[in-house]
Amino acid sequence: MKIHRIQPMNVNPYERTARIEKPTKATKKTDQVEISSAAKELQEAAKFYSERLEKVERLKEEIESGTYKLDARAVAESVLRYYKR
């Protein structure tokens, strides 16, 4: 028994499905970015950190140069307020 090829064996399944699918209506999609509240808090914390770092550097310079003055009364009042809570 002899078998002859009738059709070519060059079959591409993707080509077949492309012909079957009907073209759909083209919708215009746009990208959208949303920043979460946690990310916004982190941005604020980073801003606070840099301000705090500047303040610490300024205080270090004042202490080293001997120009830093401490208000003992303000410190005592702050300590009292803290422990009264």
N, CA, C and O atoms as a Maestro MAE file, in Angstrom:
{
 s_m_m2io_version
 :::
 2.0.0
}

f_m_ct {
 s_m_title
 :::
 protein
 m_atom[340] {
  # First column is atom index #
  i_m_mmod_type
  r_m_x_coord
  r_m_y_coord
  r_m_z_coord
  i_m_residue_number
  s_m_chain_name
  s_m_pdb_residue_name
  s_m_pdb_atom_name
  i_m_atomic_number
  :::
  1 25 0.843 -1.160 0.000 1 A "MET " " N  " 7
  2 3 0.000 0.000 0.000 1 A "MET " " CA " 6
  3 2 0.896 1.234 0.000 1 A "MET " " C  " 6
  4 15 1.861 1.310 0.760 1 A "MET " " O  " 8
  5 25 0.579 2.170 -0.834 2 A "LYS " " N  " 7
  6 3 1.378 3.363 -0.982 2 A "LYS " " CA " 6
  7 2 0.505 4.570 -0.614 2 A "LYS " " C  " 6
  8 15 -0.634 4.685 -1.067 2 A "LYS " " O  " 8
  9 25 1.069 5.487 0.236 3 A "ILE " " N  " 7
  10 3 0.330 6.679 0.663 3 A "ILE " " CA " 6
  11 2 0.988 7.896 0.038 3 A "ILE " " C  " 6
  12 15 2.192 8.114 0.173 3 A "ILE " " O  " 8
  13 25 0.173 8.683 -0.647 4 A "HIS " " N  " 7
  14 3 0.652 9.909 -1.268 4 A "HIS " " CA " 6
  15 2 0.132 11.103 -0.481 4 A "HIS " " C  " 6
  16 15 -0.987 11.089 0.034 4 A "HIS " " O  " 8
  17 25 0.945 12.112 -0.400 5 A "ARG " " N  " 7
  18 3 0.495 13.351 0.244 5 A "ARG " " CA " 6
  19 2 -0.405 14.108 -0.717 5 A "ARG " " C  " 6
  20 15 -0.048 14.358 -1.868 5 A "ARG " " O  " 8
  21 25 -1.557 14.459 -0.226 6 A "ILE " " N  " 7
  22 3 -2.497 15.195 -1.055 6 A "ILE " " CA " 6
  23 2 -2.333 16.691 -0.818 6 A "ILE " " C  " 6
  24 15 -2.318 17.479 -1.764 6 A "ILE " " O  " 8
  25 25 -2.209 17.080 0.459 7 A "GLN " " N  " 7
  26 3 -2.063 18.491 0.803 7 A "GLN " " CA " 6
  27 2 -0.691 18.714 1.425 7 A "GLN " " C  " 6
  28 15 -0.105 17.801 2.006 7 A "GLN " " O  " 8
  29 25 -0.192 19.922 1.299 8 A "PRO " " N  " 7
  30 3 1.114 20.195 1.924 8 A "PRO " " CA " 6
  31 2 1.002 20.145 3.448 8 A "PRO " " C  " 6
  32 15 -0.046 20.473 4.004 8 A "PRO " " O  " 8
  33 25 2.055 19.745 4.108 9 A "MET " " N  " 7
  34 3 2.056 19.601 5.562 9 A "MET " " CA " 6
  35 2 2.450 20.897 6.265 9 A "MET " " C  " 6
  36 15 2.647 20.909 7.480 9 A "MET " " O  " 8
  37 25 2.560 21.951 5.533 10 A "ASN " " N  " 7
  38 3 2.971 23.237 6.065 10 A "ASN " " CA " 6
  39 2 1.759 23.929 6.715 10 A "ASN " " C  " 6
  40 15 1.134 24.783 6.087 10 A "ASN " " O  " 8
  41 25 1.425 23.572 7.951 11 A "VAL " " N  " 7
  42 3 0.237 24.092 8.612 11 A "VAL " " CA " 6
  43 2 0.681 24.979 9.786 11 A "VAL " " C  " 6
  44 15 1.484 24.565 10.622 11 A "VAL " " O  " 8
  45 25 0.162 26.156 9.829 12 A "ASN " " N  " 7
  46 3 0.472 27.089 10.916 12 A "ASN " " CA " 6
  47 2 -0.813 27.323 11.710 12 A "ASN " " C  " 6
  48 15 -1.729 27.959 11.189 12 A "ASN " " O  " 8
  49 25 -0.918 26.835 12.949 13 A "PRO " " N  " 7
  50 3 -2.169 26.987 13.710 13 A "PRO " " CA " 6
  51 2 -2.503 28.449 14.008 13 A "PRO " " C  " 6
  52 15 -3.678 28.795 14.130 13 A "PRO " " O  " 8
  53 25 -1.503 29.302 14.126 14 A "TYR " " N  " 7
  54 3 -1.764 30.718 14.423 14 A "TYR " " CA " 6
  55 2 -2.396 31.420 13.222 14 A "TYR " " C  " 6
  56 15 -3.240 32.303 13.372 14 A "TYR " " O  " 8
  57 25 -1.976 31.014 12.054 15 A "GLU " " N  " 7
  58 3 -2.532 31.613 10.843 15 A "GLU " " CA " 6
  59 2 -4.013 31.264 10.715 15 A "GLU " " C  " 6
  60 15 -4.817 32.094 10.290 15 A "GLU " " O  " 8
  61 25 -4.355 30.080 11.069 16 A "ARG " " N  " 7
  62 3 -5.731 29.615 10.978 16 A "ARG " " CA " 6
  63 2 -6.628 30.391 11.940 16 A "ARG " " C  " 6
  64 15 -7.723 30.811 11.563 16 A "ARG " " O  " 8
  65 25 -6.177 30.584 13.172 17 A "THR " " N  " 7
  66 3 -6.998 31.307 14.143 17 A "THR " " CA " 6
  67 2 -7.104 32.784 13.804 17 A "THR " " C  " 6
  68 15 -8.107 33.421 14.126 17 A "THR " " O  " 8
  69 25 -6.098 33.330 13.166 18 A "ALA " " N  " 7
  70 3 -6.153 34.733 12.781 18 A "ALA " " CA " 6
  71 2 -7.240 34.960 11.743 18 A "ALA " " C  " 6
  72 15 -7.881 36.011 11.743 18 A "ALA " " O  " 8
  73 25 -7.453 34.016 10.881 19 A "ARG " " N  " 7
  74 3 -8.493 34.152 9.861 19 A "ARG " " CA " 6
  75 2 -9.883 33.995 10.466 19 A "ARG " " C  " 6
  76 15 -10.834 34.617 9.992 19 A "ARG " " O  " 8
  77 25 -10.014 33.183 11.495 20 A "ILE " " N  " 7
  78 3 -11.316 32.911 12.106 20 A "ILE " " CA " 6
  79 2 -11.768 34.081 12.978 20 A "ILE " " C  " 6
  80 15 -12.955 34.407 12.995 20 A "ILE " " O  " 8
  81 25 -10.855 34.713 13.694 21 A "GLU " " N  " 7
  82 3 -11.219 35.804 14.590 21 A "GLU " " CA " 6
  83 2 -11.750 36.992 13.816 21 A "GLU " " C  " 6
  84 15 -11.211 37.370 12.776 21 A "GLU " " O  " 8
  85 25 -12.809 37.569 14.337 22 A "LYS " " N  " 7
  86 3 -13.372 38.759 13.716 22 A "LYS " " CA " 6
  87 2 -12.689 39.975 14.310 22 A "LYS " " C  " 6
  88 15 -12.431 40.021 15.513 22 A "LYS " " O  " 8
  89 25 -12.404 40.929 13.500 23 A "PRO " " N  " 7
  90 3 -11.767 42.140 14.047 23 A "PRO " " CA " 6
  91 2 -12.734 42.864 14.986 23 A "PRO " " C  " 6
  92 15 -13.900 43.083 14.658 23 A "PRO " " O  " 8
  93 25 -12.225 43.222 16.145 24 A "THR " " N  " 7
  94 3 -13.048 43.912 17.135 24 A "THR " " CA " 6
  95 2 -12.860 45.408 16.993 24 A "THR " " C  " 6
  96 15 -11.926 45.886 16.350 24 A "THR " " O  " 8
  97 25 -13.758 46.116 17.600 25 A "LYS " " N  " 7
  98 3 -13.690 47.564 17.551 25 A "LYS " " CA " 6
  99 2 -12.447 48.026 18.302 25 A "LYS " " C  " 6
  100 15 -12.222 47.615 19.441 25 A "LYS " " O  " 8
  101 25 -11.660 48.854 17.691 26 A "ALA " " N  " 7
  102 3 -10.424 49.342 18.303 26 A "ALA " " CA " 6
  103 2 -10.779 50.341 19.401 26 A "ALA " " C  " 6
  104 15 -11.457 51.337 19.149 26 A "ALA " " O  " 8
  105 25 -10.323 50.070 20.604 27 A "THR " " N  " 7
  106 3 -10.558 50.985 21.714 27 A "THR " " CA " 6
  107 2 -9.250 51.664 22.067 27 A "THR " " C  " 6
  108 15 -8.186 51.044 22.082 27 A "THR " " O  " 8
  109 25 -9.352 52.914 22.341 28 A "LYS " " N  " 7
  110 3 -8.161 53.675 22.688 28 A "LYS " " CA " 6
  111 2 -7.906 53.508 24.186 28 A "LYS " " C  " 6
  112 15 -8.716 53.922 25.016 28 A "LYS " " O  " 8
  113 25 -6.781 52.904 24.512 29 A "LYS " " N  " 7
  114 3 -6.429 52.679 25.907 29 A "LYS " " CA " 6
  115 2 -5.368 53.682 26.310 29 A "LYS " " C  " 6
  116 15 -4.459 53.995 25.540 29 A "LYS " " O  " 8
  117 25 -5.497 54.174 27.514 30 A "THR " " N  " 7
  118 3 -4.507 55.105 28.032 30 A "THR " " CA " 6
  119 2 -3.922 54.535 29.311 30 A "THR " " C  " 6
  120 15 -4.585 53.812 30.056 30 A "THR " " O  " 8
  121 25 -2.683 54.873 29.543 31 A "ASP " " N  " 7
  122 3 -2.021 54.442 30.772 31 A "ASP " " CA " 6
  123 2 -2.425 55.372 31.904 31 A "ASP " " C  " 6
  124 15 -2.658 56.563 31.701 31 A "ASP " " O  " 8
  125 25 -2.502 54.807 33.083 32 A "GLN " " N  " 7
  126 3 -2.886 55.597 34.241 32 A "GLN " " CA " 6
  127 2 -2.011 55.184 35.417 32 A "GLN " " C  " 6
  128 15 -1.781 53.998 35.654 32 A "GLN " " O  " 8
  129 25 -1.534 56.174 36.142 33 A "VAL " " N  " 7
  130 3 -0.685 55.923 37.299 33 A "VAL " " CA " 6
  131 2 -1.376 56.474 38.528 33 A "VAL " " C  " 6
  132 15 -1.854 57.608 38.530 33 A "VAL " " O  " 8
  133 25 -1.424 55.667 39.568 34 A "GLU " " N  " 7
  134 3 -2.003 56.102 40.829 34 A "GLU " " CA " 6
  135 2 -0.970 55.894 41.929 34 A "GLU " " C  " 6
  136 15 -0.338 54.841 42.007 34 A "GLU " " O  " 8
  137 25 -0.806 56.893 42.768 35 A "ILE " " N  " 7
  138 3 0.128 56.796 43.888 35 A "ILE " " CA " 6
  139 2 -0.689 56.489 45.137 35 A "ILE " " C  " 6
  140 15 -1.624 57.216 45.473 35 A "ILE " " O  " 8
  141 25 -0.333 55.424 45.810 36 A "SER " " N  " 7
  142 3 -1.083 55.016 46.990 36 A "SER " " CA " 6
  143 2 -0.830 55.978 48.146 36 A "SER " " C  " 6
  144 15 0.126 56.753 48.135 36 A "SER " " O  " 8
  145 25 -1.699 55.910 49.128 37 A "SER " " N  " 7
  146 3 -1.543 56.781 50.296 37 A "SER " " CA " 6
  147 2 -0.273 56.427 51.067 37 A "SER " " C  " 6
  148 15 0.363 57.304 51.652 37 A "SER " " O  " 8
  149 25 0.096 55.156 51.070 38 A "ALA " " N  " 7
  150 3 1.329 54.747 51.748 38 A "ALA " " CA " 6
  151 2 2.558 55.359 51.067 38 A "ALA " " C  " 6
  152 15 3.503 55.781 51.734 38 A "ALA " " O  " 8
  153 25 2.532 55.402 49.737 39 A "ALA " " N  " 7
  154 3 3.651 56.007 49.011 39 A "ALA " " CA " 6
  155 2 3.721 57.507 49.275 39 A "ALA " " C  " 6
  156 15 4.806 58.079 49.377 39 A "ALA " " O  " 8
  157 25 2.560 58.132 49.385 40 A "LYS " " N  " 7
  158 3 2.533 59.565 49.686 40 A "LYS " " CA " 6
  159 2 3.096 59.826 51.086 40 A "LYS " " C  " 6
  160 15 3.811 60.805 51.298 40 A "LYS " " O  " 8
  161 25 2.774 58.954 52.029 41 A "GLU " " N  " 7
  162 3 3.321 59.092 53.381 41 A "GLU " " CA " 6
  163 2 4.832 58.924 53.376 41 A "GLU " " C  " 6
  164 15 5.541 59.633 54.090 41 A "GLU " " O  " 8
  165 25 5.325 57.989 52.575 42 A "LEU " " N  " 7
  166 3 6.766 57.790 52.479 42 A "LEU " " CA " 6
  167 2 7.451 59.010 51.880 42 A "LEU " " C  " 6
  168 15 8.557 59.364 52.290 42 A "LEU " " O  " 8
  169 25 6.802 59.657 50.912 43 A "GLN " " N  " 7
  170 3 7.370 60.872 50.335 43 A "GLN " " CA " 6
  171 2 7.450 61.966 51.392 43 A "GLN " " C  " 6
  172 15 8.445 62.689 51.464 43 A "GLN " " O  " 8
  173 25 6.407 62.093 52.216 44 A "GLU " " N  " 7
  174 3 6.411 63.092 53.276 44 A "GLU " " CA " 6
  175 2 7.480 62.762 54.318 44 A "GLU " " C  " 6
  176 15 8.147 63.656 54.839 44 A "GLU " " O  " 8
  177 25 7.637 61.471 54.616 45 A "ALA " " N  " 7
  178 3 8.643 61.061 55.589 45 A "ALA " " CA " 6
  179 2 10.046 61.387 55.080 45 A "ALA " " C  " 6
  180 15 10.913 61.796 55.852 45 A "ALA " " O  " 8
  181 25 10.261 61.208 53.792 46 A "ALA " " N  " 7
  182 3 11.569 61.529 53.213 46 A "ALA " " CA " 6
  183 2 11.834 63.028 53.320 46 A "ALA " " C  " 6
  184 15 12.962 63.440 53.588 46 A "ALA " " O  " 8
  185 25 10.816 63.832 53.117 47 A "LYS " " N  " 7
  186 3 10.944 65.284 53.237 47 A "LYS " " CA " 6
  187 2 11.259 65.645 54.691 47 A "LYS " " C  " 6
  188 15 12.126 66.478 54.956 47 A "LYS " " O  " 8
  189 25 10.552 65.017 55.625 48 A "PHE " " N  " 7
  190 3 10.777 65.256 57.044 48 A "PHE " " CA " 6
  191 2 12.189 64.842 57.429 48 A "PHE " " C  " 6
  192 15 12.849 65.529 58.208 48 A "PHE " " O  " 8
  193 25 12.655 63.719 56.884 49 A "TYR " " N  " 7
  194 3 13.989 63.218 57.203 49 A "TYR " " CA " 6
  195 2 15.061 64.212 56.771 49 A "TYR " " C  " 6
  196 15 16.007 64.466 57.517 49 A "TYR " " O  " 8
  197 25 14.922 64.772 55.577 50 A "SER " " N  " 7
  198 3 15.936 65.721 55.098 50 A "SER " " CA " 6
  199 2 15.923 67.000 55.935 50 A "SER " " C  " 6
  200 15 16.983 67.557 56.220 50 A "SER " " O  " 8
  201 25 14.737 67.473 56.333 51 A "GLU " " N  " 7
  202 3 14.657 68.655 57.192 51 A "GLU " " CA " 6
  203 2 15.288 68.367 58.555 51 A "GLU " " C  " 6
  204 15 15.996 69.203 59.117 51 A "GLU " " O  " 8
  205 25 15.021 67.186 59.064 52 A "ARG " " N  " 7
  206 3 15.569 66.795 60.365 52 A "ARG " " CA " 6
  207 2 17.097 66.711 60.296 52 A "ARG " " C  " 6
  208 15 17.786 67.131 61.226 52 A "ARG " " O  " 8
  209 25 17.616 66.176 59.210 53 A "LEU " " N  " 7
  210 3 19.052 66.050 59.021 53 A "LEU " " CA " 6
  211 2 19.719 67.426 58.983 53 A "LEU " " C  " 6
  212 15 20.789 67.617 59.560 53 A "LEU " " O  " 8
  213 25 19.085 68.381 58.303 54 A "GLU " " N  " 7
  214 3 19.617 69.747 58.255 54 A "GLU " " CA " 6
  215 2 19.654 70.371 59.652 54 A "GLU " " C  " 6
  216 15 20.615 71.049 60.015 54 A "GLU " " O  " 8
  217 25 18.596 70.131 60.428 55 A "LYS " " N  " 7
  218 3 18.528 70.684 61.775 55 A "LYS " " CA " 6
  219 2 19.626 70.090 62.664 55 A "LYS " " C  " 6
  220 15 20.268 70.808 63.431 55 A "LYS " " O  " 8
  221 25 19.832 68.791 62.557 56 A "VAL " " N  " 7
  222 3 20.858 68.123 63.358 56 A "VAL " " CA " 6
  223 2 22.240 68.652 62.988 56 A "VAL " " C  " 6
  224 15 23.064 68.895 63.870 56 A "VAL " " O  " 8
  225 25 22.500 68.831 61.704 57 A "GLU " " N  " 7
  226 3 23.794 69.362 61.276 57 A "GLU " " CA " 6
  227 2 24.009 70.779 61.821 57 A "GLU " " C  " 6
  228 15 25.103 71.120 62.271 57 A "GLU " " O  " 8
  229 25 22.958 71.594 61.773 58 A "ARG " " N  " 7
  230 3 23.074 72.959 62.292 58 A "ARG " " CA " 6
  231 2 23.366 72.947 63.792 58 A "ARG " " C  " 6
  232 15 24.196 73.719 64.271 58 A "ARG " " O  " 8
  233 25 22.676 72.063 64.538 59 A "LEU " " N  " 7
  234 3 22.912 71.969 65.982 59 A "LEU " " CA " 6
  235 2 24.329 71.475 66.287 59 A "LEU " " C  " 6
  236 15 24.959 71.953 67.230 59 A "LEU " " O  " 8
  237 25 24.831 70.528 65.500 60 A "LYS " " N  " 7
  238 3 26.197 70.045 65.692 60 A "LYS " " CA " 6
  239 2 27.197 71.184 65.532 60 A "LYS " " C  " 6
  240 15 28.133 71.317 66.321 60 A "LYS " " O  " 8
  241 25 26.991 71.997 64.510 61 A "GLU " " N  " 7
  242 3 27.891 73.120 64.268 61 A "GLU " " CA " 6
  243 2 27.836 74.125 65.425 61 A "GLU " " C  " 6
  244 15 28.869 74.644 65.848 61 A "GLU " " O  " 8
  245 25 26.627 74.399 65.935 62 A "GLU " " N  " 7
  246 3 26.488 75.333 67.054 62 A "GLU " " CA " 6
  247 2 27.178 74.801 68.302 62 A "GLU " " C  " 6
  248 15 27.833 75.558 69.018 62 A "GLU " " O  " 8
  249 25 27.037 73.510 68.567 63 A "ILE " " N  " 7
  250 3 27.657 72.910 69.755 63 A "ILE " " CA " 6
  251 2 29.178 72.959 69.633 63 A "ILE " " C  " 6
  252 15 29.867 73.311 70.591 63 A "ILE " " O  " 8
  253 25 29.705 72.606 68.456 64 A "GLU " " N  " 7
  254 3 31.156 72.611 68.261 64 A "GLU " " CA " 6
  255 2 31.752 74.014 68.362 64 A "GLU " " C  " 6
  256 15 32.865 74.192 68.856 64 A "GLU " " O  " 8
  257 25 31.000 75.005 67.889 65 A "SER " " N  " 7
  258 3 31.524 76.374 67.942 65 A "SER " " CA " 6
  259 2 31.274 77.039 69.298 65 A "SER " " C  " 6
  260 15 31.837 78.096 69.583 65 A "SER " " O  " 8
  261 25 30.421 76.417 70.142 66 A "GLY " " N  " 7
  262 3 30.143 76.960 71.471 66 A "GLY " " CA " 6
  263 2 29.060 78.030 71.489 66 A "GLY " " C  " 6
  264 15 28.920 78.747 72.480 66 A "GLY " " O  " 8
  265 25 28.304 78.146 70.428 67 A "THR " " N  " 7
  266 3 27.248 79.157 70.376 67 A "THR " " CA " 6
  267 2 25.874 78.608 70.721 67 A "THR " " C  " 6
  268 15 24.900 79.360 70.730 67 A "THR " " O  " 8
  269 25 25.770 77.316 71.005 68 A "TYR " " N  " 7
  270 3 24.480 76.703 71.315 68 A "TYR " " CA " 6
  271 2 24.070 77.071 72.733 68 A "TYR " " C  " 6
  272 15 24.817 76.834 73.682 68 A "TYR " " O  " 8
  273 25 22.886 77.649 72.874 69 A "LYS " " N  " 7
  274 3 22.351 78.023 74.188 69 A "LYS " " CA " 6
  275 2 21.147 77.146 74.490 69 A "LYS " " C  " 6
  276 15 20.248 76.992 73.664 69 A "LYS " " O  " 8
  277 25 21.144 76.580 75.675 70 A "LEU " " N  " 7
  278 3 20.068 75.695 76.096 70 A "LEU " " CA " 6
  279 2 19.152 76.444 77.046 70 A "LEU " " C  " 6
  280 15 19.619 77.066 78.001 70 A "LEU " " O  " 8
  281 25 17.848 76.390 76.791 71 A "ASP " " N  " 7
  282 3 16.868 77.026 77.669 71 A "ASP " " CA " 6
  283 2 16.405 75.968 78.668 71 A "ASP " " C  " 6
  284 15 15.578 75.117 78.341 71 A "ASP " " O  " 8
  285 25 16.939 76.026 79.878 72 A "ALA " " N  " 7
  286 3 16.658 75.023 80.907 72 A "ALA " " CA " 6
  287 2 15.180 75.013 81.288 72 A "ALA " " C  " 6
  288 15 14.606 73.950 81.521 72 A "ALA " " O  " 8
  289 25 14.568 76.182 81.351 73 A "ARG " " N  " 7
  290 3 13.151 76.264 81.726 73 A "ARG " " CA " 6
  291 2 12.279 75.543 80.689 73 A "ARG " " C  " 6
  292 15 11.362 74.809 81.058 73 A "ARG " " O  " 8
  293 25 12.556 75.745 79.403 74 A "ALA " " N  " 7
  294 3 11.775 75.097 78.346 74 A "ALA " " CA " 6
  295 2 11.942 73.578 78.391 74 A "ALA " " C  " 6
  296 15 10.990 72.833 78.159 74 A "ALA " " O  " 8
  297 25 13.151 73.134 78.690 75 A "VAL " " N  " 7
  298 3 13.382 71.695 78.795 75 A "VAL " " CA " 6
  299 2 12.606 71.122 79.971 75 A "VAL " " C  " 6
  300 15 11.980 70.071 79.837 75 A "VAL " " O  " 8
  301 25 12.635 71.793 81.123 76 A "ALA " " N  " 7
  302 3 11.931 71.321 82.314 76 A "ALA " " CA " 6
  303 2 10.422 71.279 82.068 76 A "ALA " " C  " 6
  304 15 9.760 70.320 82.466 76 A "ALA " " O  " 8
  305 25 9.877 72.301 81.422 77 A "GLU " " N  " 7
  306 3 8.448 72.320 81.136 77 A "GLU " " CA " 6
  307 2 8.056 71.195 80.180 77 A "GLU " " C  " 6
  308 15 6.995 70.589 80.330 77 A "GLU " " O  " 8
  309 25 8.897 70.923 79.217 78 A "SER " " N  " 7
  310 3 8.635 69.842 78.269 78 A "SER " " CA " 6
  311 2 8.643 68.484 78.968 78 A "SER " " C  " 6
  312 15 7.810 67.625 78.680 78 A "SER " " O  " 8
  313 25 9.588 68.299 79.885 79 A "VAL " " N  " 7
  314 3 9.659 67.038 80.634 79 A "VAL " " CA " 6
  315 2 8.414 66.878 81.497 79 A "VAL " " C  " 6
  316 15 7.850 65.786 81.562 79 A "VAL " " O  " 8
  317 25 7.973 67.944 82.162 80 A "LEU " " N  " 7
  318 3 6.774 67.879 82.991 80 A "LEU " " CA " 6
  319 2 5.523 67.543 82.156 80 A "LEU " " C  " 6
  320 15 4.705 66.713 82.552 80 A "LEU " " O  " 8
  321 25 5.396 68.193 81.015 81 A "ARG " " N  " 7
  322 3 4.233 67.905 80.135 81 A "ARG " " CA " 6
  323 2 4.242 66.454 79.695 81 A "ARG " " C  " 6
  324 15 3.189 65.822 79.617 81 A "ARG " " O  " 8
  325 25 5.399 65.930 79.413 82 A "TYR " " N  " 7
  326 3 5.510 64.549 78.959 82 A "TYR " " CA " 6
  327 2 5.030 63.585 80.048 82 A "TYR " " C  " 6
  328 15 4.274 62.656 79.763 82 A "TYR " " O  " 8
  329 25 5.464 63.801 81.290 83 A "TYR " " N  " 7
  330 3 5.115 62.865 82.362 83 A "TYR " " CA " 6
  331 2 3.719 63.088 82.919 83 A "TYR " " C  " 6
  332 15 3.200 62.216 83.615 83 A "TYR " " O  " 8
  333 25 3.097 64.220 82.638 84 A "LYS " " N  " 7
  334 3 1.730 64.459 83.094 84 A "LYS " " CA " 6
  335 2 0.716 63.723 82.227 84 A "LYS " " C  " 6
  336 15 -0.418 63.520 82.659 84 A "LYS " " O  " 8
  337 25 1.079 63.334 81.063 85 A "ARG " " N  " 7
  338 3 0.130 62.637 80.180 85 A "ARG " " CA " 6
  339 2 -0.245 61.313 80.708 85 A "ARG " " C  " 6
  340 15 -1.033 60.600 80.086 85 A "ARG " " O  " 8
  :::
 }
 m_bond[339] {
  # First column is bond index #
  i_m_from
  i_m_to
  i_m_order
  :::
  1 1 2 1
  2 2 3 1
  3 3 4 2
  4 3 5 1
  5 5 6 1
  6 6 7 1
  7 7 8 2
  8 7 9 1
  9 9 10 1
  10 10 11 1
  11 11 12 2
  12 11 13 1
  13 13 14 1
  14 14 15 1
  15 15 16 2
  16 15 17 1
  17 17 18 1
  18 18 19 1
  19 19 20 2
  20 19 21 1
  21 21 22 1
  22 22 23 1
  23 23 24 2
  24 23 25 1
  25 25 26 1
  26 26 27 1
  27 27 28 2
  28 27 29 1
  29 29 30 1
  30 30 31 1
  31 31 32 2
  32 31 33 1
  33 33 34 1
  34 34 35 1
  35 35 36 2
  36 35 37 1
  37 37 38 1
  38 38 39 1
  39 39 40 2
  40 39 41 1
  41 41 42 1
  42 42 43 1
  43 43 44 2
  44 43 45 1
  45 45 46 1
  46 46 47 1
  47 47 48 2
  48 47 49 1
  49 49 50 1
  50 50 51 1
  51 51 52 2
  52 51 53 1
  53 53 54 1
  54 54 55 1
  55 55 56 2
  56 55 57 1
  57 57 58 1
  58 58 59 1
  59 59 60 2
  60 59 61 1
  61 61 62 1
  62 62 63 1
  63 63 64 2
  64 63 65 1
  65 65 66 1
  66 66 67 1
  67 67 68 2
  68 67 69 1
  69 69 70 1
  70 70 71 1
  71 71 72 2
  72 71 73 1
  73 73 74 1
  74 74 75 1
  75 75 76 2
  76 75 77 1
  77 77 78 1
  78 78 79 1
  79 79 80 2
  80 79 81 1
  81 81 82 1
  82 82 83 1
  83 83 84 2
  84 83 85 1
  85 85 86 1
  86 86 87 1
  87 87 88 2
  88 87 89 1
  89 89 90 1
  90 90 91 1
  91 91 92 2
  92 91 93 1
  93 93 94 1
  94 94 95 1
  95 95 96 2
  96 95 97 1
  97 97 98 1
  98 98 99 1
  99 99 100 2
  100 99 101 1
  101 101 102 1
  102 102 103 1
  103 103 104 2
  104 103 105 1
  105 105 106 1
  106 106 107 1
  107 107 108 2
  108 107 109 1
  109 109 110 1
  110 110 111 1
  111 111 112 2
  112 111 113 1
  113 113 114 1
  114 114 115 1
  115 115 116 2
  116 115 117 1
  117 117 118 1
  118 118 119 1
  119 119 120 2
  120 119 121 1
  121 121 122 1
  122 122 123 1
  123 123 124 2
  124 123 125 1
  125 125 126 1
  126 126 127 1
  127 127 128 2
  128 127 129 1
  129 129 130 1
  130 130 131 1
  131 131 132 2
  132 131 133 1
  133 133 134 1
  134 134 135 1
  135 135 136 2
  136 135 137 1
  137 137 138 1
  138 138 139 1
  139 139 140 2
  140 139 141 1
  141 141 142 1
  142 142 143 1
  143 143 144 2
  144 143 145 1
  145 145 146 1
  146 146 147 1
  147 147 148 2
  148 147 149 1
  149 149 150 1
  150 150 151 1
  151 151 152 2
  152 151 153 1
  153 153 154 1
  154 154 155 1
  155 155 156 2
  156 155 157 1
  157 157 158 1
  158 158 159 1
  159 159 160 2
  160 159 161 1
  161 161 162 1
  162 162 163 1
  163 163 164 2
  164 163 165 1
  165 165 166 1
  166 166 167 1
  167 167 168 2
  168 167 169 1
  169 169 170 1
  170 170 171 1
  171 171 172 2
  172 171 173 1
  173 173 174 1
  174 174 175 1
  175 175 176 2
  176 175 177 1
  177 177 178 1
  178 178 179 1
  179 179 180 2
  180 179 181 1
  181 181 182 1
  182 182 183 1
  183 183 184 2
  184 183 185 1
  185 185 186 1
  186 186 187 1
  187 187 188 2
  188 187 189 1
  189 189 190 1
  190 190 191 1
  191 191 192 2
  192 191 193 1
  193 193 194 1
  194 194 195 1
  195 195 196 2
  196 195 197 1
  197 197 198 1
  198 198 199 1
  199 199 200 2
  200 199 201 1
  201 201 202 1
  202 202 203 1
  203 203 204 2
  204 203 205 1
  205 205 206 1
  206 206 207 1
  207 207 208 2
  208 207 209 1
  209 209 210 1
  210 210 211 1
  211 211 212 2
  212 211 213 1
  213 213 214 1
  214 214 215 1
  215 215 216 2
  216 215 217 1
  217 217 218 1
  218 218 219 1
  219 219 220 2
  220 219 221 1
  221 221 222 1
  222 222 223 1
  223 223 224 2
  224 223 225 1
  225 225 226 1
  226 226 227 1
  227 227 228 2
  228 227 229 1
  229 229 230 1
  230 230 231 1
  231 231 232 2
  232 231 233 1
  233 233 234 1
  234 234 235 1
  235 235 236 2
  236 235 237 1
  237 237 238 1
  238 238 239 1
  239 239 240 2
  240 239 241 1
  241 241 242 1
  242 242 243 1
  243 243 244 2
  244 243 245 1
  245 245 246 1
  246 246 247 1
  247 247 248 2
  248 247 249 1
  249 249 250 1
  250 250 251 1
  251 251 252 2
  252 251 253 1
  253 253 254 1
  254 254 255 1
  255 255 256 2
  256 255 257 1
  257 257 258 1
  258 258 259 1
  259 259 260 2
  260 259 261 1
  261 261 262 1
  262 262 263 1
  263 263 264 2
  264 263 265 1
  265 265 266 1
  266 266 267 1
  267 267 268 2
  268 267 269 1
  269 269 270 1
  270 270 271 1
  271 271 272 2
  272 271 273 1
  273 273 274 1
  274 274 275 1
  275 275 276 2
  276 275 277 1
  277 277 278 1
  278 278 279 1
  279 279 280 2
  280 279 281 1
  281 281 282 1
  282 282 283 1
  283 283 284 2
  284 283 285 1
  285 285 286 1
  286 286 287 1
  287 287 288 2
  288 287 289 1
  289 289 290 1
  290 290 291 1
  291 291 292 2
  292 291 293 1
  293 293 294 1
  294 294 295 1
  295 295 296 2
  296 295 297 1
  297 297 298 1
  298 298 299 1
  299 299 300 2
  300 299 301 1
  301 301 302 1
  302 302 303 1
  303 303 304 2
  304 303 305 1
  305 305 306 1
  306 306 307 1
  307 307 308 2
  308 307 309 1
  309 309 310 1
  310 310 311 1
  311 311 312 2
  312 311 313 1
  313 313 314 1
  314 314 315 1
  315 315 316 2
  316 315 317 1
  317 317 318 1
  318 318 319 1
  319 319 320 2
  320 319 321 1
  321 321 322 1
  322 322 323 1
  323 323 324 2
  324 323 325 1
  325 325 326 1
  326 326 327 1
  327 327 328 2
  328 327 329 1
  329 329 330 1
  330 330 331 1
  331 331 332 2
  332 331 333 1
  333 333 334 1
  334 334 335 1
  335 335 336 2
  336 335 337 1
  337 337 338 1
  338 338 339 1
  339 339 340 2
  :::
 }
}
